[in-house]
Amino acid sequence: MRERATATLATIVVDDEQLAREELAFLLKDFPEIEVIGTGSNGLEALNLIEKLEPEVVFMDVNMPGLDGLGVAQRLREKGIDPPHFIFVTAYDQYAVEAFRLEAMDYLLKPLDRGRLAETIDRARRVILEKKSSEPAAARAAAPVATPRTKLMVKAANRNFIVDASDVIYATIDSGLITLVTTSFEGQSNYRTIEDLQANLDRELFWRVHRSYLVNINRIKEVVPWFKSSYQLRMDDKKHTEIPVSRVQTRRLRELFKL
């Protein structure tokens, strides 16, 4: 995978009008700090791309058939997914108040003004870099001091099973429910968030490869090249589940397996 420069922002573009989508993607090519990693034509595609690719910035139209842009932001909130920085691009100004209520980074009106677009991108870059620079210190401050748990409870078939942590292949969260997949069965965890689960496990063994997935490094069976020079991990469970590696975790993947 080609490593992005530190200041480069993984970006997706979503608009139901193909010409508008292509025009914006073309304009963004003039900004070296932007890397367009995907495009979508509706809100459902936007949700899928955000969950799979974990972009840092999303340029998205508001008024789209079916699930509109504001609905995408709201749906992510309801699913408990940490949202990217949304920049709404639309021909209508009446949605601005609601967009900023959903913590949009900016609201651009069509036709786009290049100078205004440049201001927005510069602001996004500064905000995201400042956030990244503060994360290591915050992570160290929040690091647990307790001994990692070696046993976990898994609920399955109306029973509570106790399993060795080393037998957990991966954990995933969907709509606030964490599923643990073990070497012999799968069930639900009593932890409420992936962060909380990871904090109670051995961080050298369990790796947060994606916002929705925590994997046991010793249970990775294969590293699979994916589109846009990204990767998926094929796990050692019965289904040989393929789990996406977020772009921000690619560096550790390379270091771990000497890619």
N, C-alpha and C positions, 0 to 999 in steps of 0.2 A: 504494500500500500504506500502511495506517495505521501510522505509526512507533510502536513500543512505547516506553514510558517506560524509562529506563535500568534500573530495578529489576524490570521485568516479565520473567518467565521463560516462554519458549515451551515448552509442555507437551503431552504426549499421554497418554491414558488407555486402558489395555488390560485387558479382563476378558471372559471368555467368557459371563458372566451379564449380560444386557442391563440388568436392574434395578440391579445393583451398579454397572455402568458409568455409567448415567445418574445414580444417586445421588451417586457421587463427583464427576462433572462438575458436578452441581448444587451440591455443597458447595464446590467450588473457585471458584464464582462469587463467593463472599463474600470472596475474597482478591484484591485489585486487583493484587498482584504476580504473579499467575498468569494466563496466557492459554492456554486450551486450544485447540490448533490442529489436533487430530485425535483420533479414537478408533478402537480396533480391538477385535476379538473373539477373536483368537488370536495365537499366537506368530509365525506367518508374516506376518500383517498387521502385527504390531509391527515386524518386521525391515524390511518395505517402507516403513512410515511413517518409521522412524528414518533410513533411507538417503535418502529423498526430502525430508523436512522438516527434518532435523537439529535435533530438539528439544533443549533444555537439560535438561529433566526428564521422566522417564517414570514415571508411576504404573502399576504392572502387577501383576496377580494372578500368583501362583506356579503354582497347580495348574490348568492348562488342558489340554484334550485336544490330542494331537499334540505340537507344540513348546511346552514349558511356559516360564514366565517365566525360570527359571534357564538354560534352554537358549538363550533369546534372548541373554542376556548372554554366554554362552559362545561362541555362534556369531559374535557381533560380534568377540570377541577373536580367534577363528580367522581371520576375514576381514581382520584388521588394521585394523578401523574404530575410531576413537576413540569410545568409548561415551558416551552421555549419563549424567546422574546418575539412577540407578535408585532408586526408592522402591517396594519390594514391599508389596503390600496383600493379605492373605490371612487365612483363618480358621484356618490351621494354623501352629503355632509351631516345628515340627520342621525347617523349612527355613532357619531364621535363620542358623545357622552357615555353611551353604553360601552363602547370600546375601551375607554379609559377606566371605566368602573371595573372592567375585567383586567386591568393593569396592562393594557397595550403599551408598547414602547412608543409608538407613533401612529399617526393617522394621515395618510397621504391621499390627496385628491387627484383623480385623472382629469386631463392628461398630465403626466408626471413632469415636474420641472427638475432638470438634472441637478441644479444647485441645491434644491430642497432635498433631493434624494441623497446627495453627498453629505449634507448636514446630518441626516438621519443615520446613515451608515457610520459616520464618524462617532456619533453619540453611542450607537450600539457597540462599536468596537471598544470604546472607553469603558462603558458600563460592564461589559463582559470580561475585559481584561482585569478590571479592578476586582470583580467578583472572584476570578480565578486566583488572583494573587493572595486573596484573603482566605481561601479555602484550606490550604495546608495548615496554617496556624489554628484555624477553627477546628480542623479534624484532630490535631494534636491535643487541643484543649478538651475535646469531647471524648477522647480515647478512653475506653473502659479500663478499669484497674482490676476488675474481677477476673478470676481464672476462667478460661473458656469452658463452656459446657461440653461434656462428652456424651451426654444423653439428651434426647429430645422426645417430646410426646407428639404422636401423630394420630389424629382422629380418622378412623376409617370403619365403615360398616357398623356405625353406632358403638364402636369400641375405642378405647384409648390405649394405643400401643407405645411402648418405650423402645426407641431404636438408638443404636450407636450413631453419633454424629458422622463418623467416618463412612457409614453406610448410606448417607444422604448423597444422591447424585446431583440434584439441583433443586432449587426452590424458585417458584414464580408467583407473582401476585397479579390478580385480575379483579377489578371492582372491589378492592379492599380485602380479598380473601387470598391467603397464602397457601399454595399447594406444595407439599414436599414429596418429591419422587425419590424413593429409596431403591436399594438393590432388589427388593422383593415385592414391594407394593407402593401405592401412593395414597396420600390422604391430606387432611388439612392441619395446618399448624395453629397453635393458640397465640402466636405472635401477631401483632396488628400491622406491623410494617416490615419491609425487607431490611431497613436500617436497624431496627431493633433486633431482628433475628441475627444479622451479621455481627452486631455488637456483642452478642453472647457466644459467638463461635470463634474458632481460631482463624484470624485474618490471613495468616500465611497459607491456610488450606482452602478457605472459602473466599471466592473472588466475585465481586460485583461487576460483572461484565457488561451489564445493561441495566437501565433503571428498573426493569421488571424481572431481572434474573440474577440469582446468586448461584454460582456453580462450585462444585468440589473439584479442585484442580486435578486431583488424582483420578477423577472419573471422566476426564476428557479423552475421548477415543480418537478424534481426528479434527484437524483444523482444515476447514473447507473454504476455498476462495469463493467470494460472493461477488455481486455486481458492484461497479464503481470501485474496484480494487479493495473492497472490504472483505471481512471474513465472518464465517459462522463456526461455532463449535459443535461437532457431532458428539453427543454424550453416550456413555456406556450403559444406557437403560434399554429396556426391551424394545422401545419404539425407535431407538437411535435418534432421539430428538435433536434437531438442529437449532441452536440458540445464537442469535445475532450478537456480535461484539460491537459495542458502541464505538464511535470514532475516537472518543477521548480515551478509551481503554486499549486502543491498538498498540500504543507504545509498550505497555506492559506485556501484551501478547507477543510482540516481537522479541522482547527481552527474555520472556519465559521460555520460548521455544526456538530462539535464535533464528527467527525468520529473516 
